[in-house]
Amino acid sequence: MTIPIALTIAGSDSSGGAGIQADLKSFAALGVFGASVITALTAQNTRGVAAIHAVPAGFVTAQIDAVFGDLDVRAVKIGMVAEFSVIQAIAAGLERWSPRHVVLDPVMIATSGDRLLAADAVEGLRRKLIPRANLVTPNLPEAAALLDEPIAIDQDTIEDQGQRLLALGCRAVLIKGGHGQGEDSIDYLMTAGRTVVLPARRIATKNTHGTGCSLSSAIAAGLAKGEDMETAVRNAKTFVSAAIAAANDLGIGHGHGPIHHFHRFY
């Protein structure tokens, strides 16, 4: 048996609920072998982020080349990239190795509200990484920040922001509606000329730590297995919704606890 391989390029979460740890759990739960390139170390738990230690860009490059030089990587998920020099290193690595699928989750703010991205790195996302992505997965505040605009509050504005993100060079945009209002959390998958509306019942829980990381890595897992983009997004949403619904069973931490990646197994 040959198992599909996906690579996560992201920050480490010392409490195990988000970042690299959430990505690897999502890959494993969905039958994909996960490799990792760590861009930053964080001292954090379910209550917040205490400190961030960036990994030098040269060492990020060394990790990328080590993985691609040996493993048949079918999809890449990019998460937390705290500094512009690291963004440059990742962009150069993608140019060098040309992976077929790239999912970019523009992580800017943690579930706790802590800012994770330096201001100068936002422009790096726009110019260096978004044009190389098959899919970009911002939530409503992140989409607004990427465009330097107010947060969208209606579907017309969300679709307009999505189309302008597409104009930056990516092939598809998934704007996530978890920060919106109403009984349903509505995501919008947009490509040139087409919008797919993806509603899901909003689940009442504070345990949502790592939700965005897990969704983007679950999409990358689907792409690594050969699913088309819409199928990968739909399957990832089903997986994450079930993981959120089971999150209260874990009882981990005193703040925003993690979702239950392995809800299918225990």
C-alpha positions in Angstrom: 0.0 0.0 0.0 1.2 3.5 -0.9 -0.3 6.1 1.5 -0.7 9.7 0.1 1.6 12.2 1.7 0.7 15.8 2.7 3.1 18.5 4.1 2.1 21.1 6.6 4.3 24.3 6.8 3.1 26.0 10.0 3.8 27.0 13.6 4.0 24.6 16.5 1.3 24.8 19.3 2.8 23.7 22.6 -0.6 22.7 23.9 -1.3 20.4 20.9 -4.6 21.8 19.7 -3.7 24.0 16.7 -0.9 24.6 14.2 1.4 21.7 13.2 -0.1 19.4 15.8 -3.7 19.9 14.6 -2.6 19.5 11.0 -0.8 16.2 11.6 -3.9 14.9 13.6 -6.2 15.9 10.7 -3.9 14.1 8.2 -3.8 11.0 10.3 -7.5 10.9 11.0 -8.2 11.1 7.2 -5.7 8.4 6.1 -2.9 10.6 4.9 0.8 10.5 6.0 1.8 13.9 7.4 5.2 15.6 7.1 6.0 19.0 8.7 8.1 22.1 8.3 8.0 24.2 11.4 8.0 28.0 10.9 7.7 29.1 14.5 7.5 27.8 18.0 4.8 29.2 20.3 4.4 29.0 24.0 0.6 28.7 24.2 -2.3 26.9 25.8 -6.1 27.0 25.5 -6.1 30.4 27.2 -3.7 32.3 24.9 -0.3 32.8 23.4 2.5 33.7 25.8 5.4 33.9 23.4 6.5 33.3 19.7 9.9 32.2 18.6 10.4 32.4 14.8 12.5 29.7 13.1 15.2 31.2 11.0 14.4 31.3 7.3 17.4 29.3 6.3 16.3 26.5 8.6 12.8 26.6 7.1 14.5 26.2 3.7 16.5 23.2 5.0 13.3 21.5 6.2 11.5 22.1 2.9 14.3 20.7 0.9 14.8 17.7 3.2 11.1 16.7 2.9 10.7 17.3 -0.9 14.1 15.7 -1.6 12.8 12.4 -0.3 9.0 12.2 0.0 6.4 12.2 -2.7 4.4 15.2 -1.4 1.0 15.4 -3.1 -0.4 18.5 -1.2 0.9 21.3 0.9 -0.9 23.2 3.6 0.6 26.5 4.7 -0.4 28.0 8.1 1.3 30.4 10.4 4.2 32.3 8.8 5.1 35.0 11.3 7.9 36.8 9.4 8.5 38.1 5.9 11.8 36.3 5.5 10.1 33.0 6.2 7.4 33.8 3.6 10.2 34.4 1.1 11.8 31.1 2.0 8.5 29.2 1.5 7.8 31.0 -1.8 11.2 30.0 -3.1 10.7 26.4 -1.9 7.4 26.2 -3.7 9.0 27.6 -6.9 11.8 25.0 -6.6 9.7 21.9 -5.9 6.4 22.8 -7.7 3.9 20.9 -5.6 0.6 20.2 -7.3 -1.7 21.4 -4.6 -1.1 24.3 -2.2 -3.7 25.3 0.5 -2.9 28.6 2.2 -4.5 29.4 5.6 -3.6 33.0 6.3 -3.4 32.6 10.1 -3.3 36.1 11.6 -5.1 35.9 14.9 -5.4 32.9 17.3 -8.8 31.7 18.7 -7.8 33.5 21.9 -7.5 36.8 20.1 -3.7 36.9 20.1 -2.1 38.4 17.0 0.2 35.9 15.2 1.4 37.7 12.1 3.8 40.7 11.9 2.3 43.7 10.0 5.0 43.5 7.2 4.2 39.9 6.6 0.7 40.6 5.4 2.1 42.2 2.2 4.3 39.1 1.9 1.2 36.9 1.9 -0.4 39.0 -0.8 2.6 39.1 -3.1 4.5 35.9 -2.4 2.1 33.1 -1.3 -1.4 33.9 -2.4 -0.4 33.8 -6.1 1.1 30.3 -5.6 -2.0 28.8 -3.9 -4.7 26.6 -5.3 -6.9 27.6 -2.4 -6.8 30.4 0.2 -8.9 29.9 3.3 -9.4 33.1 5.3 -12.1 33.7 7.9 -14.1 36.9 7.7 -11.6 39.0 9.7 -8.6 37.6 7.7 -10.2 38.3 4.4 -10.8 41.9 5.4 -7.3 42.3 6.7 -5.8 40.9 3.5 -7.8 43.6 1.6 -7.4 46.3 4.2 -11.2 46.7 4.4 -13.9 46.4 7.0 -15.2 42.9 7.9 -17.9 41.8 5.4 -21.4 41.4 7.0 -23.5 40.2 4.0 -23.1 37.7 1.1 -22.6 40.4 -1.6 -19.7 41.9 0.2 -18.2 38.5 1.0 -18.4 37.5 -2.6 -16.9 40.8 -3.7 -14.0 40.3 -1.3 -13.5 36.8 -2.5 -13.3 37.9 -6.1 -10.7 40.5 -5.3 -8.7 37.9 -3.4 -8.8 35.7 -6.5 -7.5 38.7 -8.5 -4.3 38.4 -6.4 -3.5 35.2 -8.2 -4.9 32.2 -6.4 -7.2 29.7 -8.1 -9.9 29.5 -5.4 -11.0 31.2 -2.2 -12.9 29.7 0.8 -14.1 32.5 3.0 -15.2 30.9 6.3 -18.2 32.2 8.1 -17.5 31.0 11.7 -17.2 34.6 12.9 -20.6 35.5 11.4 -24.0 35.5 13.1 -27.1 33.3 12.8 -27.9 29.7 13.3 -25.8 28.6 10.4 -22.1 29.1 9.8 -21.9 29.7 6.1 -18.7 29.3 4.1 -18.3 30.5 0.5 -16.1 28.6 -2.0 -15.3 30.9 -4.9 -13.6 30.4 -8.2 -13.7 32.7 -11.2 -17.3 33.2 -12.0 -18.7 30.6 -9.5 -19.7 30.7 -5.8 -20.7 27.6 -3.9 -22.5 28.4 -0.6 -21.7 25.8 2.1 -23.9 26.2 5.2 -23.4 24.2 8.4 -25.4 24.3 11.7 -23.5 26.5 14.2 -22.4 24.4 17.2 -22.6 25.9 20.7 -19.2 25.2 22.2 -16.2 27.2 23.4 -13.9 24.4 22.3 -12.9 25.6 18.9 -9.1 25.8 19.2 -7.4 24.8 16.0 -10.6 24.8 13.9 -9.2 26.8 11.0 -5.9 24.9 11.0 -7.8 21.6 10.9 -10.1 22.6 8.1 -7.3 23.7 5.8 -5.3 20.6 6.5 -8.3 18.4 6.0 -8.8 20.0 2.6 -5.1 19.4 1.8 -5.6 15.7 2.9 -8.5 15.4 0.5 -6.5 16.9 -2.4 -3.6 14.5 -1.6 -6.0 11.6 -1.9 -7.1 12.8 -5.4 -10.4 14.6 -4.6 -11.4 17.6 -6.6 -11.5 20.9 -4.9 -15.2 21.1 -4.1 -15.3 17.5 -2.9 -12.2 18.1 -0.7 -13.8 21.2 0.9 -17.2 19.5 1.5 -15.5 16.4 3.1 -13.2 18.6 5.2 -16.2 20.6 6.5 -18.0 17.4 7.4 -14.9 16.2 9.3 -14.4 19.4 11.2 -18.1 19.9 12.0 -18.1 16.4 13.6 -14.8 17.2 15.5 -16.3 20.4 16.9 -19.5 18.6 17.9 -17.4 16.1 19.9 -15.0 18.6 21.3 -16.7 18.9 24.7 -16.0 15.2 25.3 -12.3 15.8 25.6 -12.4 18.3 28.5 -8.9 19.6 27.8 -7.7 23.0 29.3 -9.5 25.9 30.9 -9.9 28.2 27.9 -10.8 27.4 24.2 -10.2 23.7 24.2 -9.2 21.7 21.1 -11.6 20.0 18.7 -11.8 16.1 18.7 -9.8 15.1 15.6 -10.2 11.4 16.3 -13.9 11.4 17.1 -14.4 8.5 14.6 -12.1 6.3 16.7 -12.9 7.1 20.4 
